[in-house]
Amino acid sequence: MTKRSHDPREVAEIVAIQALSFIAGDVERLGAFLAETGIGPETLRTAAKDPEFLTGVLDFLLRDEAALLAFCESSHLDAKIVSNAREVLGGPTWEREDP
């Protein structure tokens, strides 16, 4: 029997790591992610220990609706869980108002 965590931060990190695994599973998506972050594939494992990096993983996924929906389908998660995980890890996102 697997023990489930109820710690929001731990759950958010698990969601982010699952998202990173999903991104890494697609060559084109991984290439875009690496180009955006400026890190190399050899440093992914180390970077995954950094909460700010995990926030960036979720930001990357949340900006691409098709990728987000594919991730949610493959992981059996609701998109709101991904959004909530991002907020737990990085705080609320602020949208700029147009003047």
C-alpha positions in Angstrom: 0.0 0.0 0.0 1.4 3.4 -1.0 1.3 6.2 1.6 -0.3 9.3 0.1 1.0 12.7 1.0 -1.3 15.4 2.1 1.4 18.1 2.4 0.5 20.6 -0.4 4.1 21.4 -1.2 5.1 17.7 -1.5 2.1 17.1 -3.7 3.0 20.1 -5.9 6.5 18.9 -6.3 5.3 15.4 -7.3 3.0 17.0 -9.9 5.9 19.1 -11.2 8.2 16.1 -11.5 5.5 14.2 -13.3 5.2 17.2 -15.7 8.9 17.2 -16.2 8.8 13.5 -17.1 6.0 14.2 -19.5 8.0 17.0 -21.2 11.1 14.8 -21.4 9.1 12.1 -23.1 8.6 14.2 -26.2 11.7 15.3 -28.1 10.2 18.4 -29.6 8.6 19.5 -26.3 11.9 18.8 -24.5 13.9 20.8 -27.0 11.6 23.8 -26.6 11.8 23.5 -22.8 15.6 23.2 -22.8 15.9 26.2 -25.1 13.6 28.3 -23.0 15.3 27.4 -19.7 18.9 27.5 -21.1 19.8 24.2 -19.3 21.2 21.1 -20.8 19.7 17.6 -20.7 22.5 16.5 -18.4 21.5 18.9 -15.7 17.7 18.1 -15.6 18.0 15.7 -12.7 19.9 18.2 -10.6 17.7 21.1 -11.6 14.6 19.0 -10.6 15.6 19.4 -6.9 15.1 23.2 -7.2 11.6 24.5 -6.4 12.0 27.5 -8.7 12.9 25.2 -11.5 9.8 23.0 -10.8 7.7 26.2 -10.9 9.2 26.9 -14.3 8.3 23.4 -15.4 4.7 24.0 -14.5 4.7 27.5 -16.1 6.0 26.0 -19.3 3.2 23.4 -19.3 0.5 25.9 -18.4 1.4 28.2 -21.3 0.7 25.4 -23.8 -2.9 24.3 -23.6 -2.5 21.3 -25.9 0.5 20.1 -23.9 -1.4 20.7 -20.6 -4.4 18.8 -21.7 -2.2 15.9 -23.0 -0.3 15.8 -19.7 -3.6 15.9 -17.7 -5.0 13.0 -19.8 -1.8 10.9 -19.4 -1.5 11.5 -15.7 -5.2 11.4 -14.9 -5.0 14.9 -13.3 -7.3 17.8 -13.6 -5.8 21.0 -15.1 -6.8 22.8 -11.9 -4.4 20.5 -9.9 -1.5 21.6 -12.2 -2.5 25.2 -11.7 -2.8 24.8 -7.9 0.6 23.0 -7.8 2.2 26.0 -9.6 0.7 28.4 -7.1 1.9 26.3 -4.1 5.5 26.2 -5.5 5.8 29.7 -6.8 3.0 31.8 -5.3 0.2 33.4 -7.2 0.7 34.5 -10.8 -0.1 38.1 -11.5 -1.5 39.2 -14.8 -0.6 42.6 -16.0 -3.4 44.9 -16.8 -3.4 46.6 -20.2 -3.4 50.4 -19.9 
